[in-house]
């Protein structure tokens, strides 16, 4: 081995030791800053990718929750379908058909739902027991459209609205909680067609059960994560179908109650 090559290797070793020494002697504040930067970069990589982007009209006159769907704003809003089979076997039009509209005011979101369902089934009288196995509308809201896990947190909400109007979701302790003060509703059923009207007060991820929480004031151009689904059961022990509004890729479709990334994106417009 030549002297030249030996000297080059010694020099490279010296540089490497110098760099390691500098890193070891970084002040704690600098290390903390680097850690924060790393966390921010990680969060950026996990940002929700907007999909099913839909513009939502503002209501000048607040819709009345009466199940009649004759408010002026409903004539302007667009119908969208419950057309994604998340769980269960294929079904016929006679068994189920669903569509919905969404509008907003600064105080709340308003959702109009029309469901054709030949059997309305409510076997669990306790609203906090097996609520997903009864017929119910499920409304998914992510106030800041950030996506991500919300299974046992208030990063987003999955409101299950039962036939009797009770509203259930899971809290951070993995227990079911009534959120009747978040979602008000009215359902009118004629034959096999039910019309539901919902008023949804929007809360962000700072919401804490049992404390005073300020609802979000909605504004023009604001984005929210949104999806809606229907649990259909015609008399079985467990729900027979779960039909949603958003396409979910892959084999596992029952993800709305876990991951807000699957929610569509609504944009509030005037």
MILUMRO-328967 format. One record per residue (C-alpha): residue number from 0; x negated, y, z. Coordinates in pm, whole numbers, plus 50000, padded with zeros to 5 digits. Example, Ala and Ser with C-alpha at 12.3 -4.5 7.8 and 13.67 -1.06 7.14 Angstrom:
2
0	48770	49550	50780
1	48633	49894	50714
//
This chain:
270
0	50000	50000	50000
1	49856	50338	49900
2	49793	50617	50148
3	50033	50838	49952
4	50323	50594	49999
5	50250	50552	50371
6	50254	50931	50422
7	50587	50963	50237
8	50748	50698	50458
9	50617	50862	50776
10	50756	51196	50656
11	51101	51049	50583
12	51106	50879	50924
13	51020	51210	51090
14	51308	51386	50907
15	51553	51113	51012
16	51448	51134	51379
17	51479	51513	51368
18	51837	51496	51233
19	51941	51241	51496
20	51789	51454	51770
21	51977	51765	51653
22	52308	51576	51646
23	52250	51441	51996
24	52181	51789	52130
25	52489	51955	51980
26	52677	52153	52247
27	53003	51996	52363
28	53206	52281	52213
29	53063	52209	51869
30	53139	51838	51905
31	53494	51925	52007
32	53532	52152	51705
33	53414	51874	51477
34	53661	51633	51639
35	53945	51881	51586
36	53845	51924	51222
37	53840	51547	51177
38	54189	51517	51327
39	54318	51793	51101
40	54170	51622	50798
41	54333	51296	50905
42	54672	51463	50943
43	54635	51620	50600
44	54581	51274	50452
45	54908	51158	50612
46	55127	51447	50498
47	55463	51337	50359
48	55489	51340	49981
49	55815	51515	49890
50	56053	51300	49687
51	56420	51308	49592
52	56400	51687	49614
53	56745	51845	49620
54	56857	52205	49661
55	57133	52267	49913
56	57376	52559	49893
57	57447	52801	50178
58	57806	52826	50302
59	57932	53182	50349
60	58246	53049	50518
61	58167	52775	50770
62	58336	52447	50673
63	58615	52340	50907
64	58578	51989	51046
65	58920	51855	50953
66	58848	51573	50708
67	59036	51749	50428
68	58733	51857	50220
69	58917	52164	50088
70	58671	52429	50210
71	58548	52664	49931
72	58184	52555	49960
73	58268	52188	49896
74	58395	52286	49551
75	58048	52427	49471
76	57831	52153	49621
77	57716	51848	49422
78	57817	51490	49498
79	57533	51241	49556
80	57570	50867	49594
81	57513	50598	49853
82	57354	50382	49587
83	57055	50205	49745
84	57110	49862	49901
85	56869	49857	50195
86	57003	49539	50358
87	57250	49266	50270
88	57383	49087	49967
89	57514	49260	49654
90	57863	49405	49706
91	58155	49498	49482
92	58320	49837	49429
93	58628	49710	49616
94	58411	49635	49919
95	58218	49963	49925
96	58167	50291	49747
97	58018	50605	49902
98	57917	50960	49813
99	57822	51276	50001
100	57757	51652	49981
101	57532	51874	50198
102	57549	52251	50267
103	57405	52477	50535
104	57450	52786	50750
105	57184	52939	50978
106	57334	52745	51268
107	57379	52396	51121
108	57382	52150	50834
109	57722	52034	50711
110	57772	51698	50544
111	58084	51576	50364
112	58109	51199	50315
113	58368	50998	50124
114	58359	50623	50185
115	58568	50352	50020
116	58552	50052	50255
117	58817	49782	50255
118	58760	49693	50623
119	58665	49931	50908
120	58516	49725	51189
121	58426	49830	51544
122	58353	49528	51764
123	58126	49689	52026
124	58325	49921	52250
125	58013	50019	52445
126	57861	50295	52224
127	57510	50209	52345
128	57531	49839	52259
129	57454	49701	51910
130	57584	50021	51752
131	57421	49939	51416
132	57636	49626	51375
133	57959	49829	51357
134	58070	50041	51064
135	57897	50376	51103
136	57737	50661	50910
137	57367	50713	50980
138	57220	51060	50922
139	56842	51107	50917
140	56699	51454	50989
141	56335	51567	50994
142	56343	51936	51087
143	55999	52028	50952
144	55986	51769	50671
145	55655	51645	50812
146	55734	51275	50777
147	55558	51014	50987
148	55661	50783	51269
149	55966	50878	51476
150	56085	50543	51608
151	56050	50642	51973
152	55992	51016	51944
153	56173	51330	51835
154	55951	51385	51534
155	56276	51310	51348
156	56623	51181	51435
157	56832	50888	51311
158	57186	50972	51421
159	57426	50675	51412
160	57780	50817	51404
161	58036	50555	51504
162	58400	50533	51397
163	58500	50686	51732
164	58259	50979	51684
165	57990	50875	51931
166	57636	50956	51814
167	57342	50732	51911
168	56964	50734	51863
169	56666	50598	52058
170	56465	50818	52295
171	56094	50810	52379
172	56161	50545	52645
173	56300	50313	52372
174	56650	50346	52518
175	56969	50443	52331
176	57099	50791	52410
177	57420	50971	52314
178	57359	51282	52103
179	57720	51395	52078
180	57605	51755	52132
181	57387	51733	51818
182	57646	51600	51573
183	58019	51677	51565
184	58245	51495	51321
185	58598	51441	51200
186	58718	51135	51007
187	59048	51096	50821
188	59130	50755	50671
189	59397	50692	50410
190	59418	50333	50292
191	59064	50216	50227
192	58918	50567	50179
193	58768	50764	50470
194	58663	51127	50454
195	58407	51234	50715
196	58290	51589	50785
197	57981	51645	51000
198	57823	51946	51166
199	57459	51877	51256
200	57272	52110	51490
201	56905	52080	51393
202	56633	52033	51656
203	56260	52009	51591
204	55999	51780	51747
205	55975	51989	52066
206	56316	51859	52173
207	56318	51691	52516
208	56610	51501	52665
209	56747	51650	52985
210	56594	51994	52928
211	56717	52320	52777
212	56636	52309	52404
213	56682	52581	52146
214	56824	52461	51815
215	56646	52557	51496
216	56774	52858	51303
217	56789	52753	50939
218	56654	52984	50671
219	56643	53019	50295
220	56368	52813	50125
221	56325	52593	50433
222	56252	52225	50367
223	56398	51944	50575
224	56363	51570	50551
225	56706	51417	50488
226	56865	51082	50415
227	57201	50924	50485
228	57326	50566	50497
229	57627	50351	50582
230	57633	50036	50793
231	57910	49812	50658
232	58056	49519	50847
233	58379	49348	50744
234	58410	49126	51053
235	58079	48948	51109
236	57870	48932	51426
237	57602	49143	51254
238	57626	49413	50988
239	57662	49278	50636
240	57520	49569	50438
241	57314	49880	50493
242	57351	50118	50198
243	57137	50430	50177
244	57083	50739	49967
245	56708	50713	49902
246	56506	50460	49704
247	56253	50280	49926
248	55977	50089	49743
249	55867	49743	49855
250	56054	49452	50009
251	56120	49608	50352
252	56394	49872	50316
253	56509	49915	50676
254	56253	50185	50755
255	56457	50501	50806
256	56481	50457	51183
257	56102	50419	51203
258	55930	50632	50940
259	56044	50977	50821
260	55823	50949	50512
261	56110	50770	50339
262	56351	51062	50386
263	56425	51271	50081
264	56358	51646	50088
265	56629	51911	50085
266	56552	52278	50017
267	56790	52540	50155
268	56898	52794	49896
269	57149	53079	49893
//
